[in-house]
């Protein structure tokens, strides 16, 4: 069975109709879809995170990793609890472990964060939060790796316009394609669920569209939530993924995005301003920063996969196809 693919124009046309239908009646369709995702993953066990010795390692006690996909560190000095970090492997189209979504390091977990980066052979870190929030330092800002830094994305909110995030995400996507795949990319914000989930969902869906596949945002978010709780945390972020994808499909112009959205645009989302977003004197297009440093690498016995293998269409599709499909014979969870 060969999966049918479509031109970018056809995908944009169909996706525009999809968004317009869900935006009708005060975003009724978007609200219904998002409410259906509320209980996804809530019955999955979190035993490691609930261990008393590990509770102090969680920035927020109600945002913790599921056991089946948590990142396990090497055990230090035979102390079992030293393998714990509040971080989760999540899919991005190629495998169950394309990305690691994690909280911003705490003072007592910074060493664990860098140990994870080293042990998982991470080549790229994407930081989608400010370095400080309410005078609290969230994250280390630098290391000898490629570090992407997008600092004007407010907690529980969205960036002020779509073009900035689309350009930032597309740049990271192209970088991922250009390097050998030695390990997952790390994506983090404060809790590692809202902004991080929104970024991963958008990059994944951009890659699907680039391969000529019709995007299914609801299915992607559901899959992400089976790997880490509260991925794409609220309705505003859920709608914003749609808005960004429309903007990207239209060729990356705000005018094209508004044209695709029709009149009026999707309620609650404006390319100019968002609720809860404070103004900045700097253009947001300048806020995506890339910090690149050379770093030593440990030898790997695994043969590196090229980015073409990482983003092979069949692998990208596997996550969004029904388990009964001839193209997806495997089970939902992989060991």
C-alpha positions in Angstrom: 0.0 0.0 0.0 1.4 3.4 -1.0 0.4 6.4 1.0 -1.0 9.2 -1.1 0.9 12.5 -0.8 -0.2 16.0 -1.7 1.3 19.3 -2.9 1.9 22.0 -0.4 -0.8 24.0 -2.1 -3.3 21.2 -1.6 -2.3 20.7 2.0 -2.7 24.4 2.7 -6.1 24.5 1.1 -7.4 21.5 3.0 -5.9 22.6 6.3 -7.4 26.1 5.9 -10.8 24.6 5.5 -10.2 22.4 8.5 -9.2 25.4 10.7 -12.0 27.6 9.5 -14.6 25.0 10.3 -13.2 24.6 13.9 -12.9 28.4 14.4 -16.6 28.9 13.7 -18.9 29.8 16.6 -16.2 31.2 18.9 -13.7 28.4 18.2 -16.2 25.7 19.1 -14.4 23.0 17.2 -11.0 23.8 18.6 -12.4 23.8 22.2 -14.1 20.5 21.7 -10.9 18.9 20.3 -8.8 20.2 23.1 -11.3 19.1 25.8 -11.1 15.6 24.3 -7.4 15.5 25.1 -7.9 16.3 28.8 -7.6 12.7 30.1 -5.0 11.4 27.7 -2.2 9.7 29.7 -3.6 10.4 33.1 -3.7 6.7 34.1 -0.1 6.1 33.2 2.2 5.3 36.2 4.7 7.8 37.6 6.3 5.6 40.4 9.9 6.9 40.0 8.8 10.5 40.2 6.7 9.8 43.3 9.7 8.3 45.3 10.3 10.7 48.2 14.0 11.1 47.3 13.1 12.3 43.9 10.3 14.8 44.7 12.8 17.6 45.4 14.1 17.2 41.8 10.7 18.3 40.3 10.2 22.0 39.6 6.4 21.5 39.8 5.0 18.5 41.8 2.1 18.1 39.4 4.3 17.8 36.2 6.3 14.7 36.4 7.5 12.1 33.8 5.7 8.8 33.1 7.7 5.7 33.9 7.5 4.1 30.5 9.3 6.9 28.7 11.3 8.8 31.4 14.9 9.4 30.7 17.1 7.2 32.9 20.5 8.5 34.0 23.3 6.2 34.8 23.3 5.1 38.5 25.9 6.8 40.6 27.7 5.0 43.4 25.1 2.3 43.5 22.4 4.8 44.6 19.3 3.8 42.7 17.6 7.2 42.9 20.4 8.9 41.1 19.0 7.6 37.8 16.0 10.0 38.0 15.6 13.3 36.2 12.3 15.1 35.3 12.7 14.4 31.6 10.8 12.4 29.0 11.5 10.9 25.6 8.8 12.1 23.2 8.3 11.2 19.5 8.9 13.7 16.7 8.0 11.5 13.7 11.0 9.2 13.3 11.0 7.3 16.6 9.8 7.2 20.2 12.9 9.1 21.2 13.4 12.0 18.7 13.2 14.6 21.5 13.7 14.9 25.2 11.3 17.3 26.8 12.4 18.4 30.3 12.0 21.1 32.9 14.5 23.9 33.3 17.3 22.7 35.6 17.1 23.5 39.3 20.1 24.3 41.4 20.1 20.7 42.7 19.5 19.2 39.2 21.9 21.2 37.0 24.6 18.5 37.1 22.0 15.8 36.3 20.8 17.9 33.3 24.3 18.0 31.8 24.9 14.4 32.6 21.8 13.6 30.6 23.0 15.7 27.7 26.3 13.8 27.7 24.9 10.3 28.2 22.2 10.8 25.6 24.7 12.2 23.1 22.6 15.4 22.6 23.8 17.7 19.9 21.1 20.4 20.1 19.4 22.1 22.9 16.3 24.3 22.3 15.5 26.6 25.1 12.1 28.3 24.7 11.9 30.3 27.9 13.5 33.4 29.4 16.6 32.9 31.5 14.8 34.4 34.4 11.1 34.5 35.4 10.0 36.8 38.3 13.6 37.2 39.4 14.1 33.4 39.5 16.9 31.9 37.5 15.6 29.0 35.4 18.3 27.6 33.3 22.1 27.4 32.4 22.6 29.6 29.3 25.6 28.1 27.6 27.6 24.9 26.9 29.8 23.5 24.2 27.0 22.4 22.0 24.5 24.1 19.7 22.1 26.0 21.9 19.0 27.7 20.4 17.5 30.3 22.7 14.0 31.8 22.2 13.5 34.0 25.3 10.3 36.0 24.6 7.8 33.2 24.9 5.7 33.8 28.0 4.8 31.0 30.4 1.4 29.4 29.5 1.2 31.8 26.6 2.4 32.1 23.0 4.8 34.4 21.1 3.5 37.8 19.9 3.4 36.8 16.2 3.6 33.6 14.2 6.4 34.6 11.9 9.1 34.6 14.6 8.3 31.1 15.9 7.9 29.7 12.4 11.3 31.0 11.3 12.9 29.8 14.5 11.3 26.3 14.2 12.2 26.0 10.5 15.8 26.9 11.3 16.0 24.2 13.9 14.3 21.7 11.6 16.8 22.3 8.9 19.7 21.9 11.3 18.3 18.6 12.5 18.2 17.4 8.9 21.8 18.6 8.2 23.5 16.7 11.1 24.0 13.0 11.8 21.5 11.7 14.3 23.6 10.7 17.3 21.0 11.4 20.0 17.8 13.1 20.7 17.4 16.9 20.7 16.6 18.4 24.1 13.7 20.9 24.3 12.9 22.6 27.5 11.1 25.6 29.0 10.2 25.9 32.6 8.1 22.8 33.2 8.9 21.2 29.8 5.3 20.7 28.7 3.5 23.8 27.4 6.0 25.8 25.3 8.2 22.7 24.7 5.2 20.6 23.6 4.0 23.4 21.3 7.5 23.6 19.7 7.9 19.9 19.2 4.3 19.6 17.7 5.0 22.4 15.3 8.3 21.0 14.1 6.9 17.5 13.7 3.9 18.8 11.7 6.1 21.0 9.5 8.1 17.9 8.6 5.0 15.9 7.8 3.8 18.7 5.4 7.2 18.9 3.8 6.8 15.2 2.9 3.4 15.9 1.4 1.3 14.4 4.2 -1.8 16.0 5.5 -1.2 17.1 9.1 -3.3 15.9 12.1 -2.6 18.2 15.0 -5.0 16.5 17.4 -3.4 13.1 16.8 0.1 14.5 17.3 -0.8 16.2 20.5 -2.5 13.1 21.8 0.6 11.1 21.0 2.9 13.6 22.8 0.6 13.5 25.9 1.0 9.8 26.1 4.7 10.5 26.6 4.6 13.6 28.8 1.7 15.1 30.6 0.2 18.5 29.6 2.1 18.7 26.3 0.6 21.8 24.5 -0.8 23.0 27.8 -3.8 25.1 27.0 -6.3 26.0 24.2 -4.3 29.1 23.2 -1.2 27.1 22.5 -3.3 24.4 20.7 -4.8 27.0 18.4 -1.4 28.7 17.9 0.0 25.5 16.5 -2.7 25.7 13.8 -2.0 29.4 13.2 1.8 28.8 12.8 1.3 25.9 10.4 -1.1 28.0 8.3 1.5 30.8 8.3 4.3 28.4 7.2 2.2 26.7 4.5 1.3 30.1 3.1 4.9 30.9 2.4 5.8 32.6 5.7 4.0 35.9 5.3 1.6 37.3 7.8 -0.6 38.7 5.0 -0.8 35.2 3.5 -1.6 33.7 6.9 -4.5 36.2 7.4 -5.8 35.5 4.0 -5.8 31.7 4.7 -7.6 32.2 8.0 -10.3 34.2 6.3 -12.3 36.9 8.0 -12.4 37.1 10.9 -9.2 35.2 11.9 -9.3 32.4 14.4 -10.6 33.9 17.6 -8.2 34.3 20.5 -5.1 34.3 18.2 -3.8 37.5 16.6 -0.5 37.8 14.7 0.0 41.2 16.4 -0.7 40.5 20.1 -1.7 37.8 22.6 -3.4 37.9 26.0 -0.8 37.9 28.7 2.0 38.9 26.5 3.9 42.1 27.5 5.3 44.4 24.8 9.0 44.5 24.0 11.0 47.2 22.4 12.9 44.6 20.4 11.4 43.0 17.3 10.6 39.4 18.1 12.1 38.3 14.9 15.5 39.0 16.6 14.8 36.9 19.7 15.6 33.5 18.4 19.3 33.1 19.2 21.7 30.4 18.2 24.8 29.7 20.2 27.2 27.3 18.6 30.3 25.8 20.2 32.5 22.8 19.4 32.5 20.0 22.0 34.1 16.7 22.5 32.1 13.6 21.6 32.3 10.2 23.2 32.7 7.3 20.7 29.5 5.5 19.8 29.2 1.9 18.8 26.0 2.7 17.0 26.2 3.7 13.4 25.0 7.3 13.1 21.7 7.7 11.3 21.6 10.5 8.7 19.0 13.1 8.9 17.4 11.6 5.9 16.8 8.4 7.8 15.6 10.4 10.8 12.9 12.1 8.8 12.1 9.2 6.4 8.5 9.6 5.4 7.5 6.1 6.5 8.9 6.8 9.9 7.3 10.2 10.1 3.9 8.7 9.3 4.2 5.7 11.6 3.2 7.8 14.7 0.0 9.1 13.1 -1.2 5.9 11.4 -3.7 3.5 13.0 -2.1 0.4 14.4 -4.1 -1.7 12.0 -2.7 0.1 9.0 -0.4 -2.0 6.7 2.1 0.9 7.0 2.1 0.7 10.8 2.2 -3.0 11.9 4.0 -2.3 15.2 2.4 -1.7 18.6 1.9 1.7 20.0 4.6 1.6 22.6 8.1 0.4 21.9 10.7 -0.8 24.3 
